[in-house]
């Protein structure tokens, strides 16, 4: 297999480096910004291609690692080229492989290959990709399973109809957590903390909680007033919040109460549940 990358950003450069280091043949990079392709090719010790036609000809598998909004436009250029028997992939968490519309008529397979990890740098994150979980979708999935097996990474295959729900799951535990962290930081700032002090104070708590979730699962990691059924503490929290914040806090805590009920099935939390429902 010979893999070429169209787009030389964070994901394309990092994934190419991982593949090359694990013995998978990488032909190189093509990018509309040539300097990016040159840098990625140098980093992965592969080739910088001058044209889209050249990288398509040199590769039997092509990763379109541009931004999501550019994938379909790049595909429109690619499908006019000889791509029969090739596998066309992208790394978007949100887009299904069907973004490569008409690929079957061109004799090509398609696949979405998404690492469940934030790739925030072109040259230093690639080693961590080895520990990421990859999700595949599309008729080219069996072909890409072989590549990921060669790299020694864990992976699973999902259906196209589940792609949005899959991406939502990723956002809930990553992007939405950022919103909660910002909320907690602001609450400490209202107590007189500087932003730096607030982050310093909250970091061990956030890291410890996330590690417990990863080690034991959400149910066994749950602590706090919802886990204890402590309505008095929850009511004191509510007194600190605006009406809009109370509604958000109530909805989130109501979900925690559901988790707590699984841990303590004999405890009656009816009064707490009704109180939270009245605020959400």
DRENLOFI-215257 format. One line per 3 residues: their letters; for each residue x negated, y negated, z negated of C-alpha. Coordinates in steps of 0.001 Angstrom, whole numbers, plus 500000, padded with zeros to 6 digits. Each point is the difference from the previous one (the first is absolute). Layout:
% DRENLOFI-215257
A	X:Y:Z ~ ...
% end
This chain:
% DRENLOFI-215257
XXX	500000:500000:500000 ~ 498766:496516:500894 ~ 501687:497163:498132
XXX	499998:496387:501131 ~ 501280:496982:498078 ~ 501892:497129:501585
XXX	499693:497275:497400 ~ 497040:499564:497660 ~ 501536:498664:496816
XXX	499891:501413:496484 ~ 501860:503244:500669 ~ 498444:500809:503381
XXX	496459:499338:498836 ~ 500432:501899:496720 ~ 501734:502987:501569
XXX	497428:500209:502775 ~ 497199:500042:497439 ~ 501717:502762:498019
XXX	500492:502107:503121 ~ 496426:499485:501180 ~ 498560:500858:496584
XXX	502049:503217:499894 ~ 498783:501183:503387 ~ 503015:498967:502100
XXX	498954:498580:503377 ~ 500750:496272:500231 ~ 499459:498398:503412
XXX	500181:496426:498768 ~ 502041:496805:500014 ~ 501796:497596:502272
XXX	501331:496696:498684 ~ 501239:496801:501570 ~ 497488:498358:497629
XXX	496803:501556:501303 ~ 497946:499028:496958 ~ 502252:502126:497788
XXX	499550:503007:502304 ~ 496238:499496:500016 ~ 499870:499861:496198
XXX	502179:503098:499617 ~ 497966:501914:502578 ~ 496752:499095:498258
XXX	501413:500996:496604 ~ 501207:503383:501270 ~ 497083:500524:502405
XXX	502352:500322:502940 ~ 500645:498026:503194 ~ 501566:496618:500706
XXX	502212:500168:503088 ~ 500503:497049:502309 ~ 503473:500937:501241
XXX	503065:501941:498928 ~ 499622:502185:503067 ~ 496495:501079:498948
XXX	500930:501101:496472 ~ 503089:501852:501275 ~ 497858:501869:502521
XXX	497373:500906:497381 ~ 502420:501226:497331 ~ 502586:502764:499714
XXX	501498:498515:496834 ~ 500646:496279:499613 ~ 500801:498113:496807
XXX	501754:496653:500484 ~ 498818:498309:496798 ~ 501268:496506:500711
XXX	502544:498137:497860 ~ 503496:501522:500100 ~ 501349:497223:502203
XXX	497401:500673:502692 ~ 500331:503810:500204 ~ 502901:500009:502468
XXX	498360:497344:502187 ~ 496757:501974:500125 ~ 501947:503144:500862
XXX	501571:498231:502975 ~ 496489:499528:501390 ~ 498883:503531:499139
XXX	502886:501883:501589 ~ 499056:498726:503459 ~ 496664:501819:499623
XXX	499257:503755:500374 ~ 500969:501243:496519 ~ 501344:503442:500894
XXX	499114:502617:497336 ~ 498669:497302:497666 ~ 501246:499363:496460
XXX	500948:496401:499232 ~ 500035:499055:496302 ~ 500550:497011:497768
XXX	499457:499488:496262 ~ 503081:497967:499100 ~ 501912:501018:496909
XXX	503242:498466:501292 ~ 500015:500769:503737 ~ 501011:503466:501248
XXX	498103:501715:502798 ~ 502924:499174:502312 ~ 498527:496499:500365
XXX	498035:501690:502799 ~ 503137:500106:502113 ~ 499835:502207:503087
XXX	496844:501849:498907 ~ 501507:503414:500755 ~ 500727:498915:503572
XXX	496323:499062:500274 ~ 498998:503463:498745 ~ 498577:498647:496735
XXX	500595:500928:496385 ~ 500477:497412:497264 ~ 499380:499853:496275
XXX	500229:497612:497091 ~ 496994:500561:497717 ~ 500402:497938:496849
XXX	497630:499980:497014 ~ 501896:499166:496794 ~ 497396:497523:498879
XXX	499315:496282:500284 ~ 497080:499604:502413 ~ 498800:496520:499125
XXX	496516:499986:501499 ~ 498364:501171:503232 ~ 496717:501281:498655
XXX	500362:501150:496384 ~ 503364:501744:499624 ~ 499417:502894:502401
XXX	498528:502282:497313 ~ 503181:499669:497922 ~ 502066:501154:502981
XXX	498713:503493:499270 ~ 502154:499952:496874 ~ 503081:498498:501657
XXX	503108:502005:500875 ~ 500874:499849:503709 ~ 503487:500315:501476
XXX	500574:501190:503565 ~ 503058:499612:502230 ~ 500444:500849:503663
XXX	499435:502850:502443 ~ 496247:499436:499792 ~ 499984:500826:496267
XXX	498557:503557:500384 ~ 497125:498571:502017 ~ 499245:497388:497357
XXX	500320:502525:497162 ~ 496875:501652:501344 ~ 498105:496700:499851
XXX	501109:499283:496433 ~ 499168:503559:498938 ~ 496516:499482:501404
XXX	499730:496836:497895 ~ 501205:501868:496894 ~ 502896:497627:499254
XXX	503468:500899:498755 ~ 502922:499445:502360 ~ 503691:500683:500586
XXX	502342:499693:502967 ~ 503314:498122:499898 ~ 502829:499396:502466
XXX	500448:496724:501885 ~ 503358:499426:498269 ~ 498199:499877:496648
XXX	497330:497495:501021 ~ 501729:496906:498550 ~ 500737:501779:496690
XXX	496403:501228:499875 ~ 498670:496481:500521 ~ 502413:498690:497372
XXX	498559:502467:497473 ~ 496524:498645:500679 ~ 501163:496403:499605
XXX	501841:500696:496735 ~ 496860:501318:498281 ~ 497610:497473:501526
XXX	501510:496692:501177 ~ 502838:499872:497463 ~ 497566:500743:497194
XXX	498124:496845:501025 ~ 503204:498046:499396 ~ 500385:501523:496536
XXX	496357:499260:499170 ~ 500501:496373:501030 ~ 503131:499815:497834
XXX	498148:501370:496970 ~ 497140:497569:500573 ~ 502392:497037:500115
XXX	501653:501095:496745 ~ 496616:500004:498247 ~ 499193:496595:501485
XXX	503226:498757:498370 ~ 498476:501180:496705 ~ 496956:497778:500587
XXX	497689:502451:501760 ~ 497980:498824:502960 ~ 500518:502062:503152
XXX	496541:501510:499541 ~ 500747:500932:496384 ~ 503342:501496:500998
XXX	498413:502215:502637 ~ 497255:501052:497593 ~ 502567:500885:497342
XXX	502310:501898:502347 ~ 497369:501927:501967 ~ 499420:502840:497470
XXX	503761:500379:499566 ~ 500664:500165:503740 ~ 497096:502340:500711
XXX	500862:502292:497100 ~ 503662:500192:500957 ~ 499260:500718:503659
XXX	497469:502657:499049 ~ 502544:501648:497700 ~ 502574:500039:502830
XXX	497459:501548:502365 ~ 498926:502585:497415 ~ 503348:500934:498453
XXX	502791:498675:502219 ~ 502384:497128:499319 ~ 502167:501822:497465
XXX	497149:501069:497720 ~ 498237:496642:500352 ~ 503031:497946:498943
XXX	499644:498014:496763 ~ 501583:496809:498643 ~ 503450:498893:498818
XXX	502000:501785:502721 ~ 498248:503276:499188 ~ 500839:499479:496299
XXX	503551:498780:500583 ~ 499080:496787:498192 ~ 502826:497587:500827
XXX	498835:497370:497503 ~ 496661:499527:501752 ~ 501633:499949:503411
XXX	502434:497317:498831 ~ 497078:497908:498698 ~ 498396:500300:503442
XXX	503202:498807:501650 ~ 499987:496855:497872 ~ 496689:498995:501628
XXX	501273:500253:503567 ~ 502015:497973:502476 ~ 503283:501471:501241
XXX	498382:501111:503237 ~ 497112:501610:498117 ~ 502425:501704:497614
XXX	501744:501681:502931 ~ 496693:501309:501374 ~ 498800:501153:496576
XXX	503343:501733:499368 ~ 499924:501897:503311 ~ 496445:501185:499471
XXX	500621:500948:496375 ~ 503174:501856:500986 ~ 497869:502195:502229
XXX	497584:500577:497130 ~ 502950:501066:497846 ~ 500819:502671:502583
XXX	496436:501286:499727 ~ 500156:499838:496188 ~ 503203:502068:500014
XXX	498124:502807:501733 ~ 497439:499931:497183 ~ 502625:499736:497247
XXX	503168:501676:501341 ~ 501595:500236:496536 ~ 499738:496267:499243
XXX	503066:497809:500550 ~ 498963:496794:501807 ~ 503525:499080:501103
XXX	499997:496625:498225 ~ 496642:498988:501501 ~ 501049:501110:503464
XXX	503245:498002:499859 ~ 498115:496947:498744 ~ 497566:500141:502932
XXX	502755:500601:502551 ~ 501729:496849:498771 ~ 496907:497936:500821
X	498939:501521:503324
% end
